[in-house]
Every structure is written in C-alpha cells, then in structure tokens.
Amino acid sequence: MQLTKEKLKELILETMEEEREFDFSGMINKDLDYGGLRSIIELLLDSEDVKYEVDAPRDNKVFYNFYQQPYEDYYWYQPFDALVDALNKAGIPNQDKMRLMTRITTPSFRTITHGLGRRTVAIYDNS
C-alpha cells in the first residue's frame, strides 16, 4: 500500500489529536476575581476546542463538567487534569484540601469525580 499525501495528513492529524497536551498554567493567577477566573477558564477551554458543559451558575458557584465521549476520545480527562493543575499552580484555594472552618474571600475550587465517565471542577465565589 502506498501512502498518499492526503492519507499521510490524515494519519498525522489523528496522532496529534490522540496525544494532545493541555497546559493552562501561566494563564490563571490567584489575583483574579470570580468573574475573571470564569472568563479565563472558558476562554482557555474554548480556544483548545475542549468538549465540556457549564451548569448554570447558582449560589455563587459554577460547575465545569467533562464527559467521556463514547468511541471518540480516549484522552477526554486531559483538559480536566490540566485545569486542576493550573488552578493549583496559581495558588487558587482548593476546598478539597482545606480545613472545614477556614474562611477565604477569594475564588476557590473543588474537584468532583462522578464515576468513570464524568469529572467536574466547581468554582466558588467567596467574596
């Protein structure tokens, strides 16, 4: 079988999609307010063409849901991991690691794993 130029391009693009790496660090910083943090997160996810859903904001919090797409994406969790890593590196308070009565006045986050095919990052407005 001879590889055509079109087939080679298709194989290269397929390989690149499978091994995509996301690096959001440096884009998020701890001085952002709740609205700014949400804007940056959504801009980053949209610019990388990430498949995610945002639950309607309520009670000063918003949920970013990442789902495994059936038969499509084996690396669906990479943007989730990159976002959590960037939030940690920026010094955004992680409520999973805080004491129960700690009072903060800056945005914070929490991660939620719902099972094998869904992960969520919750962003809280603590102002």
C-alpha angles and dihedrals in degrees: 000000000000119000114233122208090250093050091049091051090049092052092048093050091047091052092047092052093050094052100039115151122204123206115179096161114121091031096076123057135179094243093070119108121227095270093045092049092050091048093051093047093050092045091051094047093045094047090054091047091238119175107235141131130224118214113221108273112256137166092008095303138096131198125218109200123199116194133191108244111222113251093346117080126028091180099051092130096059096087089048091052092045092051093049090047092050092049091051094047091049091055097245106161112258109215090201088068100038130099116257098249099039110130117210130176100198130077115282137183143215131195123224126192111199098183138293098323108036137056129174137200113202118201116201129202106217099173 
